[in-house]
Amino acid sequence: MYWQFYPRMGLVYVPTTAMVQRGFYQIGAPVTVASVSDAVAIRRALTEMMTRGNPKVPAPDPSDRSPPAVTKYAGVKNWGSFVRNASA
């Protein structure tokens, strides 16, 4: 299993991480968002993410350059904008 979460600007973004048939992982929806100050909500989001596991999805079209699902939830246009304000 492979999971990721992203702390950014006082929130934690917990996306579903899907396994692409070619053997790599892709960030997708649903994405759960919780405040960094709400430990119960973060724990619930992480538990839900682990319960979902890594669903298998078909390989994306190589011409599809859409950003990961978390950008929509964060209200930014692209991955670069998202990571600029993410915590390490």
C-alpha positions in Angstrom: 0.0 0.0 0.0 1.1 3.5 -0.7 -0.4 6.7 0.7 0.3 10.4 0.8 -1.0 13.5 2.6 -0.1 17.1 2.3 -0.1 19.8 5.0 -0.6 23.2 3.5 -1.6 26.6 4.9 -3.2 25.2 8.1 -5.0 22.3 6.4 -4.1 18.7 5.7 -5.1 17.3 2.3 -5.6 13.5 2.3 -6.1 12.2 -1.3 -6.9 8.8 -2.6 -3.8 7.3 -4.1 -4.7 5.0 -7.0 -2.4 2.3 -8.5 -2.1 2.7 -12.2 -2.1 -0.5 -14.2 1.5 0.2 -15.3 2.7 0.1 -11.7 2.9 3.7 -10.6 0.7 5.7 -8.3 -1.5 8.6 -9.1 -3.2 11.2 -6.7 -7.0 11.2 -7.2 -10.3 12.0 -5.7 -11.9 11.8 -3.2 -9.7 14.2 -1.2 -10.4 14.7 2.5 -9.4 18.1 3.9 -8.9 18.7 7.7 -7.6 21.5 9.8 -4.1 20.8 11.2 -5.5 21.7 14.7 -8.2 19.0 14.5 -6.4 15.8 15.4 -9.6 13.7 15.4 -10.5 14.8 11.8 -6.9 14.1 10.6 -7.0 10.7 12.2 -10.4 10.0 10.6 -9.2 11.1 7.2 -6.1 8.9 7.4 -8.2 5.9 8.5 -10.6 6.5 5.6 -7.7 6.7 3.2 -6.2 3.5 4.4 -9.5 1.8 4.3 -10.0 2.8 0.6 -6.6 1.3 -0.2 -5.1 1.9 -3.6 -7.8 1.4 -6.2 -6.6 0.2 -9.5 -7.1 2.6 -12.4 -6.3 2.5 -16.1 -3.2 4.4 -17.3 -3.9 8.0 -18.1 -3.8 9.3 -21.7 -0.2 10.6 -22.2 -1.7 13.9 -23.6 -3.7 14.5 -20.4 -1.8 17.0 -18.4 -4.5 17.8 -15.8 -3.2 18.6 -12.3 -3.7 16.2 -9.4 -7.1 16.3 -7.7 -5.8 18.1 -4.6 -5.3 21.3 -6.6 -9.0 21.6 -7.1 -9.7 21.2 -3.3 -7.0 23.8 -2.5 -8.4 26.3 -5.0 -5.2 26.6 -7.1 -4.6 26.1 -10.8 -1.6 23.8 -10.9 0.7 21.5 -8.9 3.5 24.1 -8.6 1.1 26.6 -6.9 0.0 23.9 -4.5 3.5 22.8 -3.5 4.9 26.3 -3.1 2.7 26.7 0.0 2.9 23.1 1.3 4.8 22.2 4.4 7.9 20.0 4.3 
